[in-house]
Amino acid sequence: MRKRFEQQMTLGRLPINETEIPTKKRSGALPELCAALKEIFITPEWNEKVFEILEAKITKGKKRTGRPGMDLWQVFVLSQVRLCQNISYDELYHIADYDTLIRQIMGIESGFGYEKYIFEYQNIIDNVSLLDDATVKELNQVIVEFGHEVFKKKETAALCLKTDSFVVESNVHFPTDYNLLWDSARKCLDMVGKFLVKYPEVPGWRKIRNWHNEMKNMMRSVGKTSSSGGKGKEQRIKHAVRSYLSKARALLDKLERSKEILPTADFTDMLIMLELERFIGLLDKHIDLLERRIIKREEIPHDEKLFSIFEEYTEWITKGKLYPNVELGKKLAITTDQYHLIVDYRIMDHQSDSEIVKPLVEGLTSFYTIKSWSFDKGFWHKENKALLEKHVGKVIMPKKGKCNKQEMAEENQRYFKRFRNKHSAVESNINELECRGLDRCPDRGYPNFKRYTGLSVGAYNLRRIGQELIAIQRQYLQSFDKEYNIAA
C-alpha cells in the first residue's frame, strides 16, 4: 500500500525537519529547491494540500493492501529535482541514491552504520511518470499560494503581471519529406521485425534487412543530391527521388499484402498490428507528399504537412527572429508577478499570442486582484485591450503597427513607459526556465510534454521561493551575529 510518508518505522533515519540547508550565496539551485521543499513539509497547511492532490491522483480507488510503493513525498521531490537541475533520469537516479541533501529531504537518509535505502532506476521512472498535467497544475497553484505567503503578500494586495510567450521545442530532428518517408518505412520494418522474432515461420520477409539498407541508402542519396551543386541538379534530384519512390511503393505493396498473413494471437500482437497500420498510413502519406513536391512541382499547403511521425503535435513556429529563425515544438505563454513567480502557464495549440489573451483574463481575474498587466506587441488587439481595461487598473499593451494621436499620447505617458520597461523582466524569467530544462522536452508523447512543462514551472517557482527563504535566513543570521558582537 502506497503511503504519504513514513519515516518513524525505520531505525537510524535522519528527520526531514533537521535537514541543514546551505545558505552560502553560491550554493546553487538545489539547496534553494530543498529549502522550499523543507518548508512545505514542516508546515501542516501546505503539507496537507500537497498530499491531498497527490493522493487524489495516485492512490484514489486503490486497495489499501499489497506491497508498499514509493512514498508520495518522494515522488513529489524527485519530480521537482529532475526539472530544477535539467537532468536525465540517469542523473536523477544517481542523485536519489548518493546525494545526501536530497536523500534527507526525501526522508530516506540514514545515520552512520545503518542500512542504506536504495532506489531502482525503473522504480524512479515509473513513479515520477504517475503525475499528469491536471495534477501538476493543481500542485503549481498551491506552490504559488505558498510563494505569496513567503514573499509576505497580503490577500488583498494587487499583482503586477507580465505575460510573454516562447517556444518549448519537442525532441525531433529537422523534418524533410524524404527523411520522414524514411522514418515511416523504418518503423514499418521494425513492426514486422517484432512479428518475425515471435513468429519466425512468417513467410516473405527473409530479406527484411536488405529492405532496410536499400531504403536508407536511397534516402541518403536524395539528401546528398539536394545539398550538392553543379549542372543538371534538378534532373539529378528527380532521378534520385523516382528511384526512392519506386522502392517505397514496392515496400508499401508488400506491407499491405503481409497484413493478412501476420498472426494476431494475443493482445500484444494486436497492438503491434495497430502500430504497423499507423506507420503504413504515414508511409503512404509521405510518398504522396514527396512526389507532389519534387516530381509534380506542387507547393504543399501547410496544414497537410507533418513535422514528426513520433511527436505529431509538433508545430513549425516562425517568430520572425534572426536566430533561431524556425523552431519545432509548442508555444508556451507564461504570466509572472512582481515576485517573479509564474502564476499561470498555457500551452498554445495552434494559437497566436493575441488569441490567448481572452482565456488568460478569464482565468486570472477570478483568482487575483490585478493592478497592472503588461504585454508585448504580439498580444495586441483592440478587443483584447477593451476586455483587459474592464478588469485591470493599468493595461500595458503596445499597439502593433502605426498609432493614432490618442494611442501615441497614451504610450508616451510616464506610467506606460515605466511598466513597459519593467516588462523586460519576464525575458529573464523565460531564460531561467530554459536553463531549468524548458528549452527542449526530452519526454515522448503530448501528455508527457504537458507534464514536463508543468513540472518545470513548479521547479522554477520552488527555486525562487527557496531563494527568498535562504535570503531571509541569511539576513537573520547576520543580524544575530551583529547583535552578538555588540553585546560582546
LUMLUMRO-787567 format. One record per residue (C-alpha): chain; z, y, x. Coordinates in steps of 0.5 Angstrom, whole numbers, m for minus. Layout:
// residues N
<pt "A" <Z Y X>>,
...
//
This chain:
// residues 488
<pt "A" <0 0 0>>,
<pt "A" <m2 7 3>>,
<pt "A" <4 12 3>>,
<pt "A" <4 19 4>>,
<pt "A" <8 19 11>>,
<pt "A" <13 14 13>>,
<pt "A" <17 15 20>>,
<pt "A" <24 13 19>>,
<pt "A" <23 6 19>>,
<pt "A" <21 5 26>>,
<pt "A" <26 6 31>>,
<pt "A" <24 11 37>>,
<pt "A" <19 15 33>>,
<pt "A" <19 23 35>>,
<pt "A" <20 27 29>>,
<pt "A" <15 32 27>>,
<pt "A" <19 38 26>>,
<pt "A" <22 37 33>>,
<pt "A" <15 38 36>>,
<pt "A" <14 43 41>>,
<pt "A" <8 48 40>>,
<pt "A" <6 51 47>>,
<pt "A" <6 59 46>>,
<pt "A" <2 61 52>>,
<pt "A" <m4 65 51>>,
<pt "A" <m9 61 54>>,
<pt "A" <m6 54 51>>,
<pt "A" <m13 53 47>>,
<pt "A" <m15 52 40>>,
<pt "A" <m11 45 39>>,
<pt "A" <m4 48 40>>,
<pt "A" <m6 53 34>>,
<pt "A" <m8 48 30>>,
<pt "A" <m2 44 31>>,
<pt "A" <3 50 29>>,
<pt "A" <m1 51 23>>,
<pt "A" <0 43 21>>,
<pt "A" <7 43 23>>,
<pt "A" <9 49 18>>,
<pt "A" <5 46 13>>,
<pt "A" <9 39 14>>,
<pt "A" <16 42 14>>,
<pt "A" <15 47 8>>,
<pt "A" <16 43 2>>,
<pt "A" <12 48 m2>>,
<pt "A" <6 47 2>>,
<pt "A" <7 39 4>>,
<pt "A" <7 37 m4>>,
<pt "A" <1 41 m5>>,
<pt "A" <m3 38 0>>,
<pt "A" <0 31 m1>>,
<pt "A" <m2 31 m9>>,
<pt "A" <m9 33 m7>>,
<pt "A" <m10 27 m2>>,
<pt "A" <m6 22 m7>>,
<pt "A" <m11 24 m13>>,
<pt "A" <m17 22 m8>>,
<pt "A" <m15 17 m4>>,
<pt "A" <m9 13 m8>>,
<pt "A" <m10 14 m15>>,
<pt "A" <m12 8 m19>>,
<pt "A" <m10 3 m14>>,
<pt "A" <m5 m2 m14>>,
<pt "A" <2 m1 m10>>,
<pt "A" <1 m8 m7>>,
<pt "A" <m2 m10 0>>,
<pt "A" <m3 m8 7>>,
<pt "A" <0 m1 9>>,
<pt "A" <m6 3 10>>,
<pt "A" <m7 10 15>>,
<pt "A" <m2 15 12>>,
<pt "A" <m5 20 8>>,
<pt "A" <m2 25 13>>,
<pt "A" <m5 22 19>>,
<pt "A" <m12 22 15>>,
<pt "A" <m11 30 14>>,
<pt "A" <m9 31 21>>,
<pt "A" <m15 27 24>>,
<pt "A" <m20 30 20>>,
<pt "A" <m18 37 22>>,
<pt "A" <m17 36 29>>,
<pt "A" <m24 33 30>>,
<pt "A" <m27 39 27>>,
<pt "A" <m23 44 31>>,
<pt "A" <m25 41 37>>,
<pt "A" <m32 40 35>>,
<pt "A" <m32 33 38>>,
<pt "A" <m35 26 36>>,
<pt "A" <m31 20 33>>,
<pt "A" <m30 17 40>>,
<pt "A" <m27 23 43>>,
<pt "A" <m22 23 37>>,
<pt "A" <m21 16 38>>,
<pt "A" <m18 18 45>>,
<pt "A" <m14 24 42>>,
<pt "A" <m11 20 37>>,
<pt "A" <m9 14 42>>,
<pt "A" <m7 18 48>>,
<pt "A" <m6 26 46>>,
<pt "A" <2 27 46>>,
<pt "A" <2 33 42>>,
<pt "A" <m3 30 36>>,
<pt "A" <1 24 36>>,
<pt "A" <7 27 35>>,
<pt "A" <4 32 29>>,
<pt "A" <2 25 26>>,
<pt "A" <9 22 27>>,
<pt "A" <7 16 31>>,
<pt "A" <9 18 38>>,
<pt "A" <15 14 41>>,
<pt "A" <20 16 46>>,
<pt "A" <20 12 53>>,
<pt "A" <21 5 53>>,
<pt "A" <19 4 45>>,
<pt "A" <13 0 43>>,
<pt "A" <7 5 42>>,
<pt "A" <3 5 36>>,
<pt "A" <m5 5 37>>,
<pt "A" <m11 6 32>>,
<pt "A" <m17 2 32>>,
<pt "A" <m24 6 33>>,
<pt "A" <m27 4 26>>,
<pt "A" <m20 5 22>>,
<pt "A" <m21 12 24>>,
<pt "A" <m28 13 22>>,
<pt "A" <m26 9 15>>,
<pt "A" <m20 13 13>>,
<pt "A" <m23 20 15>>,
<pt "A" <m29 19 11>>,
<pt "A" <m25 18 5>>,
<pt "A" <m25 25 4>>,
<pt "A" <m30 28 m1>>,
<pt "A" <m33 35 m2>>,
<pt "A" <m29 36 m8>>,
<pt "A" <m22 34 m5>>,
<pt "A" <m24 38 2>>,
<pt "A" <m25 45 m3>>,
<pt "A" <m18 44 m6>>,
<pt "A" <m15 43 1>>,
<pt "A" <m18 49 3>>,
<pt "A" <m16 53 m3>>,
<pt "A" <m9 51 m1>>,
<pt "A" <m10 53 6>>,
<pt "A" <m12 60 4>>,
<pt "A" <m6 61 0>>,
<pt "A" <m1 58 6>>,
<pt "A" <m5 63 10>>,
<pt "A" <m4 69 6>>,
<pt "A" <4 68 6>>,
<pt "A" <4 67 13>>,
<pt "A" <0 74 14>>,
<pt "A" <5 77 9>>,
<pt "A" <0 78 4>>,
<pt "A" <3 80 m3>>,
<pt "A" <1 77 m9>>,
<pt "A" <m2 84 m12>>,
<pt "A" <m5 86 m5>>,
<pt "A" <m12 87 m6>>,
<pt "A" <m17 84 m1>>,
<pt "A" <m23 87 3>>,
<pt "A" <m28 82 3>>,
<pt "A" <m34 81 7>>,
<pt "A" <m40 76 6>>,
<pt "A" <m46 73 10>>,
<pt "A" <m50 67 11>>,
<pt "A" <m52 63 17>>,
<pt "A" <m56 56 18>>,
<pt "A" <m52 50 19>>,
<pt "A" <m57 45 22>>,
<pt "A" <m58 38 20>>,
<pt "A" <m58 32 25>>,
<pt "A" <m66 32 25>>,
<pt "A" <m72 32 30>>,
<pt "A" <m77 37 29>>,
<pt "A" <m82 35 24>>,
<pt "A" <m89 34 24>>,
<pt "A" <m93 30 19>>,
<pt "A" <m95 25 24>>,
<pt "A" <m88 23 27>>,
<pt "A" <m86 23 20>>,
<pt "A" <m91 18 19>>,
<pt "A" <m89 14 25>>,
<pt "A" <m81 14 22>>,
<pt "A" <m83 12 16>>,
<pt "A" <m87 6 19>>,
<pt "A" <m82 4 24>>,
<pt "A" <m77 4 18>>,
<pt "A" <m81 m1 14>>,
<pt "A" <m82 m5 20>>,
<pt "A" <m74 m5 21>>,
<pt "A" <m73 m7 14>>,
<pt "A" <m78 m13 15>>,
<pt "A" <m75 m15 21>>,
<pt "A" <m68 m16 18>>,
<pt "A" <m71 m21 13>>,
<pt "A" <m74 m24 19>>,
<pt "A" <m67 m25 22>>,
<pt "A" <m64 m28 16>>,
<pt "A" <m70 m32 14>>,
<pt "A" <m75 m34 20>>,
<pt "A" <m79 m38 15>>,
<pt "A" <m82 m32 12>>,
<pt "A" <m90 m32 14>>,
<pt "A" <m95 m27 16>>,
<pt "A" <m90 m23 21>>,
<pt "A" <m91 m27 27>>,
<pt "A" <m94 m20 31>>,
<pt "A" <m89 m15 28>>,
<pt "A" <m87 m13 35>>,
<pt "A" <m95 m11 36>>,
<pt "A" <m95 m7 30>>,
<pt "A" <m89 m3 32>>,
<pt "A" <m92 m2 39>>,
<pt "A" <m99 0 36>>,
<pt "A" <m97 5 31>>,
<pt "A" <m92 8 36>>,
<pt "A" <m98 9 42>>,
<pt "A" <m103 12 36>>,
<pt "A" <m97 17 34>>,
<pt "A" <m96 19 42>>,
<pt "A" <m104 19 42>>,
<pt "A" <m104 24 37>>,
<pt "A" <m99 28 40>>,
<pt "A" <m102 29 47>>,
<pt "A" <m109 30 44>>,
<pt "A" <m105 36 40>>,
<pt "A" <m102 39 45>>,
<pt "A" <m108 39 50>>,
<pt "A" <m113 44 51>>,
<pt "A" <m121 43 53>>,
<pt "A" <m127 43 50>>,
<pt "A" <m128 39 43>>,
<pt "A" <m121 39 42>>,
<pt "A" <m121 39 34>>,
<pt "A" <m126 33 34>>,
<pt "A" <m121 29 39>>,
<pt "A" <m116 30 34>>,
<pt "A" <m119 28 28>>,
<pt "A" <m122 22 32>>,
<pt "A" <m114 20 34>>,
<pt "A" <m112 21 27>>,
<pt "A" <m117 17 24>>,
<pt "A" <m115 11 28>>,
<pt "A" <m108 13 27>>,
<pt "A" <m109 13 19>>,
<pt "A" <m113 7 19>>,
<pt "A" <m108 3 23>>,
<pt "A" <m102 6 18>>,
<pt "A" <m107 4 12>>,
<pt "A" <m107 m3 14>>,
<pt "A" <m100 m4 15>>,
<pt "A" <m99 m1 8>>,
<pt "A" <m103 m6 5>>,
<pt "A" <m100 m12 9>>,
<pt "A" <m93 m9 7>>,
<pt "A" <m95 m9 m1>>,
<pt "A" <m97 m16 0>>,
<pt "A" <m91 m18 3>>,
<pt "A" <m86 m15 m2>>,
<pt "A" <m88 m21 m7>>,
<pt "A" <m86 m27 m1>>,
<pt "A" <m80 m23 1>>,
<pt "A" <m74 m27 m1>>,
<pt "A" <m68 m23 m5>>,
<pt "A" <m63 m29 m6>>,
<pt "A" <m57 m24 m6>>,
<pt "A" <m54 m17 m7>>,
<pt "A" <m56 m15 1>>,
<pt "A" <m63 m18 0>>,
<pt "A" <m64 m13 m6>>,
<pt "A" <m61 m7 m2>>,
<pt "A" <m66 m8 4>>,
<pt "A" <m72 m9 m1>>,
<pt "A" <m70 m2 m5>>,
<pt "A" <m70 1 2>>,
<pt "A" <m76 m2 4>>,
<pt "A" <m80 0 m2>>,
<pt "A" <m77 7 m1>>,
<pt "A" <m80 7 6>>,
<pt "A" <m86 5 3>>,
<pt "A" <m87 10 m1>>,
<pt "A" <m86 15 4>>,
<pt "A" <m91 12 9>>,
<pt "A" <m96 13 3>>,
<pt "A" <m94 20 2>>,
<pt "A" <m95 22 10>>,
<pt "A" <m101 18 10>>,
<pt "A" <m104 23 5>>,
<pt "A" <m101 29 8>>,
<pt "A" <m104 28 15>>,
<pt "A" <m111 26 12>>,
<pt "A" <m111 32 8>>,
<pt "A" <m108 37 13>>,
<pt "A" <m113 34 19>>,
<pt "A" <m119 31 16>>,
<pt "A" <m120 35 10>>,
<pt "A" <m117 41 13>>,
<pt "A" <m113 43 7>>,
<pt "A" <m107 48 7>>,
<pt "A" <m101 43 5>>,
<pt "A" <m96 47 m1>>,
<pt "A" <m89 48 2>>,
<pt "A" <m86 44 m4>>,
<pt "A" <m90 38 m2>>,
<pt "A" <m87 38 5>>,
<pt "A" <m81 33 7>>,
<pt "A" <m78 35 14>>,
<pt "A" <m74 29 15>>,
<pt "A" <m74 22 12>>,
<pt "A" <m67 21 13>>,
<pt "A" <m64 27 11>>,
<pt "A" <m68 29 5>>,
<pt "A" <m64 35 3>>,
<pt "A" <m66 39 10>>,
<pt "A" <m70 46 9>>,
<pt "A" <m74 49 13>>,
<pt "A" <m71 56 14>>,
<pt "A" <m74 62 17>>,
<pt "A" <m69 68 17>>,
<pt "A" <m74 73 21>>,
<pt "A" <m71 73 27>>,
<pt "A" <m74 72 34>>,
<pt "A" <m69 66 36>>,
<pt "A" <m69 62 33>>,
<pt "A" <m75 63 29>>,
<pt "A" <m74 57 25>>,
<pt "A" <m68 53 23>>,
<pt "A" <m68 46 20>>,
<pt "A" <m62 45 15>>,
<pt "A" <m58 49 10>>,
<pt "A" <m56 56 9>>,
<pt "A" <m48 57 8>>,
<pt "A" <m45 63 5>>,
<pt "A" <m38 65 7>>,
<pt "A" <m33 70 5>>,
<pt "A" <m28 73 9>>,
<pt "A" <m22 77 8>>,
<pt "A" <m18 82 12>>,
<pt "A" <m14 77 16>>,
<pt "A" <m21 73 18>>,
<pt "A" <m19 67 13>>,
<pt "A" <m25 64 10>>,
<pt "A" <m23 65 2>>,
<pt "A" <m30 62 0>>,
<pt "A" <m36 58 2>>,
<pt "A" <m42 56 m1>>,
<pt "A" <m48 51 1>>,
<pt "A" <m54 54 m2>>,
<pt "A" <m59 49 m5>>,
<pt "A" <m66 53 m4>>,
<pt "A" <m63 59 m6>>,
<pt "A" <m64 66 m3>>,
<pt "A" <m58 71 m1>>,
<pt "A" <m59 75 m7>>,
<pt "A" <m59 69 m12>>,
<pt "A" <m52 67 m9>>,
<pt "A" <m48 74 m11>>,
<pt "A" <m47 72 m18>>,
<pt "A" <m43 66 m17>>,
<pt "A" <m39 69 m12>>,
<pt "A" <m37 74 m16>>,
<pt "A" <m35 70 m22>>,
<pt "A" <m31 65 m17>>,
<pt "A" <m27 70 m13>>,
<pt "A" <m26 76 m18>>,
<pt "A" <m22 70 m22>>,
<pt "A" <m17 69 m16>>,
<pt "A" <m17 75 m13>>,
<pt "A" <m16 83 m14>>,
<pt "A" <m22 86 m9>>,
<pt "A" <m21 93 m6>>,
<pt "A" <m28 92 m2>>,
<pt "A" <m33 88 m1>>,
<pt "A" <m39 88 4>>,
<pt "A" <m46 85 5>>,
<pt "A" <m52 86 9>>,
<pt "A" <m59 88 6>>,
<pt "A" <m61 81 5>>,
<pt "A" <m56 80 m1>>,
<pt "A" <m58 87 m5>>,
<pt "A" <m61 87 m12>>,
<pt "A" <m60 92 m17>>,
<pt "A" <m57 87 m22>>,
<pt "A" <m52 85 m16>>,
<pt "A" <m50 91 m15>>,
<pt "A" <m48 93 m22>>,
<pt "A" <m45 87 m23>>,
<pt "A" <m40 88 m17>>,
<pt "A" <m38 95 m19>>,
<pt "A" <m35 92 m25>>,
<pt "A" <m30 88 m21>>,
<pt "A" <m30 91 m14>>,
<pt "A" <m27 98 m12>>,
<pt "A" <m32 99 m7>>,
<pt "A" <m38 96 m6>>,
<pt "A" <m42 96 1>>,
<pt "A" <m49 93 m1>>,
<pt "A" <m54 97 3>>,
<pt "A" <m61 97 0>>,
<pt "A" <m67 93 2>>,
<pt "A" <m73 98 3>>,
<pt "A" <m73 105 2>>,
<pt "A" <m67 109 m1>>,
<pt "A" <m68 115 m6>>,
<pt "A" <m64 121 m6>>,
<pt "A" <m58 118 m9>>,
<pt "A" <m58 112 m5>>,
<pt "A" <m58 116 1>>,
<pt "A" <m53 120 m1>>,
<pt "A" <m48 114 m2>>,
<pt "A" <m50 110 4>>,
<pt "A" <m48 117 8>>,
<pt "A" <m41 117 5>>,
<pt "A" <m36 116 10>>,
<pt "A" <m32 110 7>>,
<pt "A" <m39 107 6>>,
<pt "A" <m41 108 14>>,
<pt "A" <m33 105 15>>,
<pt "A" <m34 99 11>>,
<pt "A" <m41 98 14>>,
<pt "A" <m38 98 21>>,
<pt "A" <m33 93 19>>,
<pt "A" <m37 88 16>>,
<pt "A" <m40 86 23>>,
<pt "A" <m33 82 24>>,
<pt "A" <m36 77 20>>,
<pt "A" <m41 75 25>>,
<pt "A" <m35 74 30>>,
<pt "A" <m32 69 25>>,
<pt "A" <m39 66 24>>,
<pt "A" <m40 65 31>>,
<pt "A" <m33 62 32>>,
<pt "A" <m35 57 26>>,
<pt "A" <m41 55 30>>,
<pt "A" <m37 54 36>>,
<pt "A" <m32 49 32>>,
<pt "A" <m38 45 30>>,
<pt "A" <m41 48 25>>,
<pt "A" <m48 50 28>>,
<pt "A" <m50 43 27>>,
<pt "A" <m48 37 23>>,
<pt "A" <m48 30 26>>,
<pt "A" <m46 26 20>>,
<pt "A" <m51 23 16>>,
<pt "A" <m53 24 8>>,
<pt "A" <m52 30 4>>,
<pt "A" <m45 28 1>>,
<pt "A" <m42 28 9>>,
<pt "A" <m46 34 10>>,
<pt "A" <m42 38 5>>,
<pt "A" <m35 34 7>>,
<pt "A" <m37 36 14>>,
<pt "A" <m38 43 12>>,
<pt "A" <m31 44 8>>,
<pt "A" <m27 41 14>>,
<pt "A" <m30 45 19>>,
<pt "A" <m28 51 15>>,
<pt "A" <m21 48 14>>,
<pt "A" <m20 47 21>>,
<pt "A" <m22 54 22>>,
<pt "A" <m17 57 17>>,
<pt "A" <m12 53 20>>,
<pt "A" <m13 55 27>>,
<pt "A" <m13 62 25>>,
<pt "A" <m6 61 21>>,
<pt "A" <m3 58 27>>,
<pt "A" <m5 63 32>>,
<pt "A" <m1 68 28>>,
<pt "A" <5 63 28>>,
<pt "A" <5 63 35>>,
<pt "A" <4 70 36>>,
<pt "A" <10 71 31>>,
<pt "A" <14 66 35>>,
<pt "A" <12 69 42>>,
<pt "A" <14 76 39>>,
<pt "A" <21 73 37>>,
<pt "A" <22 70 44>>,
<pt "A" <20 77 47>>,
<pt "A" <25 81 43>>,
<pt "A" <30 76 44>>,
<pt "A" <29 76 52>>,
<pt "A" <29 83 52>>,
<pt "A" <36 84 48>>,
<pt "A" <39 78 52>>,
<pt "A" <37 83 59>>,
<pt "A" <40 89 56>>,
<pt "A" <46 85 54>>,
<pt "A" <47 82 61>>,
//
